[in-house]
């Protein structure tokens, strides 16, 4: 199948735009890859420190040093560095507790060794949503990237396994690993929890609670029935979008993403990740992650995101990931791809199905197969498997203790997954909006078509607490565009604003025209309300949102791709931008560890530039 013309054009312009920095990145990668292994290259004291805690047999394999003599070089086996996001607070990462021992055991079977090189923090937006802790969320991605780099800086590894699943954790691990792009790397997921209370039923209880129709006990029971076991949340938010993108990039063992933690296949897939990464080391088919993640790989991830109606957070995170590999992508690239990438999946919040139903219908393998067959993805890419991206169109199974893979076949549920010949929509689920209010993005795949255009008077808010208070006071019973500013990376770390979805959904359900315009983020689970998010430049840096006043008419048009305030140009240009209230600025800069992130807020780039703090 010929590659779609738009996909080819976007890929070519990314390559051209990135030529200088990508070449510099690859030169550095090649220089690092040509060095001798750490156990042969480093000083004896360094090596002794690195392997002092290893069992004797592992130490011999890692260093080539026996108890009586230095043995031949070829006896020294590859050493795998394991970076883990394990903690037992969060359901998605709790299953990783026993993974290191599995990995070490499997590595020994193949004459290799493995060490937990380091741990990275893993925080949950579901826990911190609407609290001060949420203001650390976005920047935790860069903390994770730095923690990954610190862990790998011991420089005694021949390959890397990356254990992480959720929102900022996967992008952070990937950014960190790409700084060590000379090493082969494989991601090892833990899978989603089994289905509990449906996402639709959970959302209904949340809206009832917002109206005061049910109390805290009923709401807590509903939430606990939805989030009830180990594994990721079952909606198609940022965490599960991460897993779809890693499959599309060829960075997993094929089909690993959505196998439940308790499934008997999970252990074998984890062991398979060890075998997979060892096959990529210098002694075999050397494929470092920095070579694998090129412009074609990034475009494949972007198309997979759009074709499945994935999380808007990746319009920030994957820009940063690309930068870490010496590539520059922007929202124009996403927009062009969204115009042609068909929407193949309906998973909550873009439908009623959860990720377990998505997996049962064919999962990532079906989506990737359809996109490859129709020319929307690059097939000529490197992956962690010798068979290339076609291997990722297959689904794993487990019979008599043996792993095998079969083709995904036809969709098992056309209400969840459709072929490219009959998609849910001819275009992807994201739109770029441009106008005199700046550049922003909107996720339209979960918004009814009748609400793709909203024109209404502005109601300006300085914090999400103000919106919630106005709703509770009954002051929002009218058509309006809620303008929420001072939520960008430099203002307060760009928190997700998912807590606003229930009250705004209540107003929308009453028949009011409602939209949100903000320089903040919405959760990957959001989408019911028309929301122009990530508005850039942000208000704190003098962006247009700082000029909006109550009563200004705003037109959000997701069909034409525009976001404008309908104010006379002379009046608009004469306005003095508002400044962030001193009390709010003080509140956003202290408490809950926010003092430690002050430098990150000062140095954060725009959302469209990945909100990076390290450039």
N, C-alpha and C positions, 0 to 999 in steps of 0.2 A: 504494500500500500504506500503510495506517495505521501510524503509529509504535507500536512495542511500548510497552505501558503502563508497564512498569518503566523502560525507557530514557527515556521522557518524564518520569516522576517524578524520576529521578535528575538529569536535566538541569535540571529546574525547581528542585530544591532547591539545586543548585550555583549557579544564577543568583541565587536569593534570598539564599543565604549570602554570596555574593560581591558583592552589589550595590554597596556603598559603595566597596570598593577597585577594582572594575572601572570604576565611573564615574570615579573619580579618574584611573585609568590612561588611559582614553579621552580625558579632558579634556586631559591632558598631551600625548597623541599628537596631538590636533587642533591644539593650539597650536604644536607643532613642525612639523606638516605645512603650516601656513599661512605659514610663512616663505618668503622668496625663496630660490632656489638658492644654494648656498655661494659659487659663483664670482661671483654678483651681490651677495651680502650682506656678504661678508667684506672686510676691508681689503686693499689692493693688495699689501702685503708678504706677508700671509697666503696670498693666491691665488698669488702668484709662487712662494713656497716649495712650495705643494702640487703645482704642475704643472711645476716647474723641470726635472725629469728626463724629461718627456714628449717624444716626437718632435714636430717642428714641426707637422705636420698634426693630430696628436691635441691639441696644445696649443690650436690655433685652435678646434677643436670644443668643447673643455672650457671655454674661457674666453670665446670669442667675440672674441678679440683676434687680428687678423691682423698681418702684418709691417709693414703700412703704415698701418692705421687700425683703429679700433674698428668692427666690423661690426654689423649688426642683431642684436638680441637673439635672434630666432628661429633664427639660424644656430647658436647654442650648442646642442650636443647633450647628452643625458643622460650622466652619468658613473657607471659601475658600480664599486662597491667589491667586491673579491674577497678573501674571508677563506679561507685555505687551511690544511689540516692536513697538508700534504705533508711527509713525510720518506721517505728510502729505506731505513730500517731495517724498517719495518712493511709487510707485503705489501698490506694494505688501502689504504694511503695512497701507496705508491710510484707508482701510475698517475697521480697528480695532477701529476707533474713537468712534463708538457707542456701541462696544461690552460690556464694563464694565456695562453699565446700563441694558442691556439685561440680563447679568449674574446675577446681583444683584436682578433684578425683578424675575427671575426664581428661584433663591436660596430662596427668601422669600416664594414662593409658597410651598416650601418643608421644611419650618421651619429652614432654614439655613441662613447664611449671607455670604457676599463676600466683600473683600476689594482689591483695587489695591495696592498690596504690594510694587510695584516698576516698573520702566521702564528700559529697556535696550536699548543701542544704536543699530541702524540698519543702516548699510551703504550699498551702492550698488556698486558692481564692474562695472556695466554698466556705472555709472556716473564717477567713478574714474579710469576706464581702461586707462592705458598709462600715468597717471599723478602721481605726488608724493604721493597723497592721497592713491593710491593703495598699497603703502608700509605699510599702517596701517591695511590693509584688513584682512590678516590671523590672526594677533594678536587680532583683534577685537573679534574673537571667544572667547578667554580667558578673555577679558574684559567683554563680555556678561555673561560668566560663573560666573565671580566674582560679577558682578552686580546682578545676580540672587541670589547668595549666600548672599550678603548684604541684599537684599530685604527680603529673607526668614529668615534671622537671628533674626528678631523680634520675631520669634518662638511662634506665637499665632495662627497657622494655623493647620487645620485638613486635608486639601487637597489643591492641587494646580492646577490651569489652566494656561497653557503656550501659550501665543498668539504670534506666530512668524512663518515665512515662509521661508525666503531666506537663502542665501549661508552659512554664518557663524552663523546666528541667531539661527537656529534650533539646530545645534551641540552645540553652547554655552549654550542655554537654557537647553539642555539635560544634559550636563556636570554639570551645576549648580544644576539642580534638583536632580541629582544622589548624590550630597553631602548631600542632605536631603532625602535620599532613604527610610526613614521610612514613608514618606508621599505618599498617592495616588496622581497620577498626570495624567492629560489628556492634549494632545496638541489640540489647536484650530486653524485651518488654516483659510485663507480668500479666497482662490481659485484663478484661473488664469483669466487674462483679456480675453475678447472675442477676436476672431481671427481678425487680421488686415492684413496688407501686409504680404504675406507669407514669411517664413524664407528663402526659396530659392531665392525669388526675392530680398529680402533685401541683401542677401550675394552677389548677382550679382552686385547690385549698389555699394556696398562697394569695390568690385574688380575693377569696372569701375573708381571709385574715386581714388583708389590707382594708377591707370594708367594715371590719369589726363584726362580721357574721359568725366567725368561729374564734375561739380563744387560743391561747398559747398551747394548751395541752393537745388540742386537736391538730394544730399545726405541727407540733413536735412529733406526734405520732405519724403524721403523713411523711414528714421529712425522713424520719427514722425507717419507715417502711420502704422509702425510695433508696436511701443510702444505708445499706444493711450488712455489708460483708466486705471481704477483701476484694480488691480490684478497682479499676477506674469507675467513675460514674458512667451510667449507661447512655447518657445523651451524647449527641455528636458535637461536643464542645471542643475546646482547644486541645485537651489531652488526647482525645480519640482522633482528632484531625492530625495531631503529631504522628500518630501511628500509621495513618493512611499515607502521609507524605513520606515517611521513612520507607514504606513498602514501595512507593512510586520511585524513590531514589535508589532502590536496591541496596539498602543498608541493614536489612533484617535477614534472618533466615526466612525464606518465602512463606507467606501465610501465617506468620507468627502473631500478628498484631492482636487479633481478637479471640484468642483461645483463652477460656476462663482459667483463673489460677488453680482451681481444684481439678481441672481436667487432667487425666492421666498422661496426656500427650505433652503437657507443659514441661515436665522434667526432661523428656527426650528432646524437645525443641531447644531447651537451654543447653543440653549437652551438644546438640548439633551446632549451636553457635560457637562452641569451642573448636569443633572440627572445622567449621567454616573459616574462622579467623586464622587458624593454623595453616590452612591451605593457601592463605594470601601472603605468608611470610616469605622472606628471601630464599629460603630453601626450596620453595615450590613456585607458585604462580604469583609473583610479587605484585600486589595491587594496593598501594597506599591510598588512604582516604582522600588526600589532597588531589590526587589524579582522578579519582572517581567522581568527586563533586566538581563538575565543570558546568559550563553554561547550559548544556543539554540536560544534565541532571537537575539543575535548578528549575528549568522550564518544565520538565516533567512533573516536579513537585507542585509548581504553580497550577498547571492544568488539572492535576488530580484534586487539588483544593477546590478549584472552581467547579469541576464536574460533580463534586459531592456536596456542594453547599457548605463548605467547611468554615472554620472560625476566622473572623475578621482579624484576630490577633496576629495571624500569620502575615498580614500585610505590613506588619512591623518586624516580627521575628525573622521571617525568611529574607527580608532585606538585610538584616544584620548577619544572618548565616552566609549569605552570598558575599558580603563584604569580607568576612573572615576567610573566604576562599579566593580573594582577589577579584571579585566580580561585583558589578554595580547594576542593580535592578531598581525600578521605581514603579509608582502606581500607574503610570501610562502603560507599562508592560503588562501589568495585571489586567488593566482595562481592555487592552487590545485582545488579550487571550480570552477574557470573559465574553467578548463579543462573539467568539466562534466556538468556545468549548461548551458542549451540550451538558445540561444538568441531568445526570443519570440516577441520582439517589434522592430518596425522601426519608431522611432520618431526623428525629427530633433535634432541634426545633423546626426543621424544614418539613416535617411530617410527623406521623404518630409513632413510627417504629423506633426501637432503640437499637443500639449497636449489636446486640445479640441477634436480633431479627435481621439486621443488615448482613451480619456474618452468615446466617442461615440462608439468606437469599443468594449468596454468592460472594459477598464481601469484597475486599480489595482486589482479589484475583479476577473477579468478574469485571470490575471497573477498569482495571489496567488492561485486560484483554480487549475489551471493547474500544478503549481509547487507542491502543496500538493498532488494532485492525482498521480503524477509521482514519488513521494518520494524524492523530492529535498528540501523540507522544513519540519521542525519539526512541527507537529500538536499538540504535547503534551506540549504546553506552556501556561503560563498565559497571558492574555491580559486584557484590561480595560473593556471587556465585559464578562459576565458569560458564553456565548456560545463559548468562545475560538476563535481560529484563523479562524475557519470555518465561523464565522460571517463576516469576512473580505473578503469573496468570494462573498458577496452579494452587490447589488447596491441600494442606497436609491432612493425613489420616493416620490412624494408629491401630494396627492389627497385629496380634500376637507379639507385642512388644517391639514392633518394627515400624519406623516411620516410612511413609511413602506419600507421594504427591499425585494428584489427579487433576485433570483440567476442570475448570469451574463449570463448564457447560452453560446451559441456558439459565436465565434468572429463575429462581425458585419462587419468587413473589414479585410480580410486576407492579405491585403497589409500593414496593420498596426500591427495586432496581429495575431499570429499563435499558434496552440496547440503544446504541447511538442512532439507529434507524427510527426509533420512536421515543425520544427523550421526554422528560417532564417539561423541559424548556429547551429551545434551540440555543440558548446562551447561558453562561454561568450565573452564579448566584450573587456576584458582587458588581458594584458599579462605582466608578470614579465620578465625583461631583466637583465641578469647577464654577467659580463665579466670584462676585465681589466680596464674598465671605471667606474666600480662600479655597484650598483644596481639601477634600475629605472623601471618605468612602462610606458606602451604605450596603448592607446585606439585604437583598430583596427577595431571596429565595424563600424566606418564611413570611414575607409580608404580602397580604392579598393585593392583587393587581389594582383594585379600586383605590388603594392607598399609596400607590407609587408616586402620586403627585399630591402634595399638601401645601396649601397657601392659607396662612392665618397670621394673626397678630402675634408678635413676640412677647414672651414673658421671660424677663431676664432674672436668673438666679446666680448666686455667688457660690453655692455649695449644694450638695445633694440633700443635706439636712434641711435646707430651706424648702426644697421641693416637697419633701415628705411632710414637713410641718404645714405647708400650704394645702396639701391634699387632705390632711387630717382635719384642717379647719374648714373644709368645704369651699376653698377659694379658687378651685381650678375647674369648676363646672362650666366650661366654655371651650370653644375652638381656640387652639393656641399652638405655637411652636415654643417649646421650652428651650431657652438658651442657657446652657450651663457652662460657665467659663471658669478659668483658673484650675483646670483639670489636666493640663498638659504635662509633659515630662519635667520641664523646668519648674513648674509651679508646685506640684506636689507628687511627682512620680507617676502621674497618669494612671490612677486607680481605675479598675473596672467599676461600672456603675449599674451592675445587674440588679441591685436592690431597688432601682427605680422602675423596673419592668412591671411588677404587679400593680402599683397604683396607676401608672400610665395605661396599662392594659384595661383596667377598670373603666377609666375615662373613655377609652376607645370603644369599649363594649357598650357604653351608654349612648354611643352615636356621635360623640364629639370628634372633630378633626384634631388629631394630636400628633406631634412629631417632636423629636429631640434633636438638638444641634449642640454639639459639644466638642471641646478639644481633648476630652477624655476618651476612655475605651468603654465598650460594652462587653459583657461576658460572651464567650463562645457559645453560650446557651441562649443568647438573646436573638431577637429577630422579629418578634411579633409587632413591635412598634417601629414605624419609619424613623430611622435614626441616622443622621449624618454625623459620623464620629471621626476622631483623629483629626479634627479641623486644624489645618496648618497654614501659616504659622500660628502658634498658640497665642492666647490673649496676653500672657505675661510678657512675651517678646514683642508686643505691639501689634499683634494680629487683629484682623477685622472684628472678631467677636468683642473686643474691648470697646468698640464704637456703637454696638447695638443698644437700643433703648427700648423700654416697654412700649408696646403699641406699634413699633415698626412692623410692617408686613414682610414676612419672609416666604419665599417660594422655594420649596424643595421639590425638584423634578427629577425623579430617578429614571424617567424615560429619555429625557433629553440630556441627562447628566449634568444638571446645573443646580447651584445653590446660591441664591441671591437675596439680598435685602432690597425691597422696592422703595428706596428712598432717593430723592433727587440727588444727582451727583454733587452739585454744589453744596447742598446741605450736608451730605455724607462726608465729603472731603473737608468741610470746615469743622467737623466735630473733633474735640480733644478726646483721645482714647482714655477710658477709665483706667485706674490703677488698682491693683489687687489690694483689698482692704488690709490694713496693717495687722488687725487682729487675726484675720485668716492666715496671713503670711506667717505670723508668729506661731499660730496653732499648727500649721503644716510643717514646721521645722523642728519641733521638739516633742519628746515623748515617744514611747514605743520604739526607740532606737533610731528615730528619724534623724537625729543629730549626726549619726555616723554616715548618713547618705547625702549630706549637704553638698559635698564635692561632686557627687554623681548628678544631682539636680542642676548644679551650675554648668556642668560640662555636657549635659545630654544634648544630642543632636535632635533635629525635628523627627516627628513620627515617620515621615516618608523616608527619612535617612536611617531608619531602624532604631531611633532613640538610643543610639550607641553612646556609651560613656567612655569608650576606650580609643576614640579616634581624635 
